[in-house]
Amino acid sequence: MEDIMQGTGNTTDGSNSGNIPLELPTDVRWGFTREGLYEFRHHQHWIPASKGLLRPFMESNWPGLSFNEAMDLMRKAGVWIKDSTHFSGNNVRQKIKEFHILYDGTTRIVPFAKNEATRTTTPSRWQGGGFSVKVTAKMLETPESIQTLSEQLAAKLFPNGLPHKDQK
């Protein structure tokens, strides 16, 4: 048996979503790229769960692995750090390039090489975390109070600044 499996990852349709490493050691059952971990994190929300999106997402990327099993293994392996700016409350540890779940049930974190730049996703203007605002009748009485409330909401919705008209 070769030490490295060549291929497009373990997607069911043979495509590479970018979520799965192109090359996996033969002892790896499921592999996650850094991008795959970010995509997984994006699904850590009640909306995908309530709309039945978790199972199809997992089956298209990591067939046979449940979302909850993966989350439990990632937590135990230390993949996540606390991040209050994301609605999940999690961020991928900076050193992690790949995360592997082995056939024997153990896990492996593959760090970036010393001379390899740590890749991160581009910060989005939509990167704000969850928040709640209690609106009272008094806050809606005058144009000035409405303006103040609008500014507070915009700051929460767009923590990286308001988008320009030419941004998509």
C-alpha positions in Angstrom: 0.0 0.0 0.0 1.3 3.5 -0.8 1.9 6.0 1.9 -0.2 8.6 0.1 -3.5 8.2 -1.6 -3.8 10.3 -4.7 -7.2 11.7 -5.7 -9.7 14.4 -5.4 -10.5 13.7 -1.8 -13.5 11.7 -0.5 -16.4 13.4 -2.2 -19.1 11.1 -3.5 -19.2 12.7 -7.0 -15.4 12.6 -7.5 -15.1 16.4 -7.5 -12.9 18.3 -5.2 -14.8 20.8 -3.1 -11.6 22.3 -1.6 -12.8 21.0 1.7 -10.8 17.8 1.4 -7.0 17.4 0.9 -6.0 16.2 -2.5 -3.5 13.8 -1.0 -4.2 11.8 2.2 -2.0 9.3 4.0 -3.5 5.8 3.7 -4.3 5.7 7.5 -6.7 8.7 7.1 -10.4 8.0 6.7 -11.6 11.6 6.6 -9.5 14.7 5.9 -10.4 18.4 6.3 -8.4 21.2 4.7 -8.3 24.6 6.5 -11.0 25.7 4.0 -13.0 22.6 4.9 -12.8 23.5 8.6 -14.1 27.0 7.8 -16.9 25.6 5.8 -17.7 23.1 8.6 -17.7 26.1 11.0 -20.2 27.9 8.8 -22.6 25.0 9.4 -22.4 25.4 13.2 -25.7 27.2 13.4 -29.3 26.4 14.0 -30.4 27.4 10.5 -28.5 24.6 8.6 -29.6 22.1 11.3 -33.3 23.2 11.2 -33.4 23.1 7.4 -31.9 19.6 7.2 -28.6 20.8 5.5 -26.1 19.1 7.8 -26.5 15.5 6.6 -26.2 16.4 2.8 -23.3 18.7 3.6 -21.5 15.9 5.4 -22.4 13.2 2.9 -21.1 15.3 0.0 -17.7 16.0 1.7 -17.1 13.3 4.3 -19.5 10.3 3.6 -20.3 8.2 6.7 -19.2 10.9 9.2 -21.9 12.7 11.1 -21.7 16.3 11.9 -21.9 15.7 15.7 -19.2 13.0 15.6 -16.9 15.4 13.6 -17.6 18.2 16.0 -16.8 16.1 19.0 -13.5 14.9 17.6 -12.5 18.4 16.5 -13.2 19.7 20.1 -11.2 17.0 21.7 -8.3 17.5 19.3 -8.3 21.3 19.9 -9.2 22.5 16.4 -11.3 25.3 17.7 -10.5 28.4 19.7 -13.1 30.8 21.0 -14.0 33.6 18.7 -16.8 36.0 19.6 -16.8 37.7 16.2 -18.3 34.6 14.5 -21.8 33.4 15.2 -20.5 29.9 16.0 -18.2 31.2 18.7 -15.4 29.2 17.1 -12.4 29.9 14.9 -9.8 27.5 13.5 -6.5 27.5 15.4 -3.9 29.5 13.4 -1.4 26.6 13.1 -3.8 24.1 11.6 -3.3 23.3 7.9 -5.3 20.0 7.9 -7.3 17.9 10.3 -7.4 14.1 9.8 -9.7 11.5 11.3 -7.9 8.1 11.1 -9.4 4.7 10.5 -8.7 3.7 14.1 -10.8 6.7 15.4 -7.8 8.8 16.5 -7.2 12.3 15.1 -4.2 14.1 13.7 -3.6 17.9 13.3 -1.3 18.7 10.4 0.4 22.1 11.1 1.8 24.5 8.5 5.5 23.9 7.7 7.8 26.5 9.2 8.5 28.1 5.8 4.9 27.9 4.7 2.7 30.9 5.2 -0.4 30.4 7.3 -3.4 30.8 5.0 -6.5 32.4 6.3 -9.7 33.3 4.7 -10.3 36.8 3.5 -12.1 38.8 6.2 -15.6 39.4 5.1 -17.7 42.5 5.6 -20.3 40.1 7.0 -18.1 38.7 9.7 -20.0 40.1 12.7 -21.1 37.8 15.4 -24.6 37.3 16.7 -26.1 40.1 18.8 -29.4 41.3 20.2 -30.7 44.8 20.7 -33.5 45.7 23.0 -35.5 48.4 21.3 -37.7 50.6 23.4 -40.4 53.0 22.4 -38.2 55.9 23.6 -35.5 54.9 21.1 -38.0 55.6 18.3 -39.4 58.9 19.5 -37.1 61.4 17.8 -35.1 61.4 14.5 -31.9 61.7 16.6 -32.7 58.6 18.6 -33.6 56.7 15.5 -30.3 57.8 13.9 -28.4 56.6 17.0 -30.1 53.3 16.9 -29.4 52.9 13.2 -25.7 53.6 13.8 -25.5 51.1 16.6 -27.1 48.4 14.4 -24.9 49.2 11.4 -21.8 48.8 13.7 -23.0 45.4 14.8 -24.0 44.2 11.3 -20.8 45.5 9.6 -17.9 45.4 12.1 -15.5 45.9 9.2 -17.2 49.1 8.1 -20.2 49.8 5.8 -19.9 48.3 2.3 -19.4 50.7 -0.6 -21.9 50.6 -3.5 -19.3 48.9 -5.8 -18.8 46.0 -3.3 -20.7 42.8 -3.7 
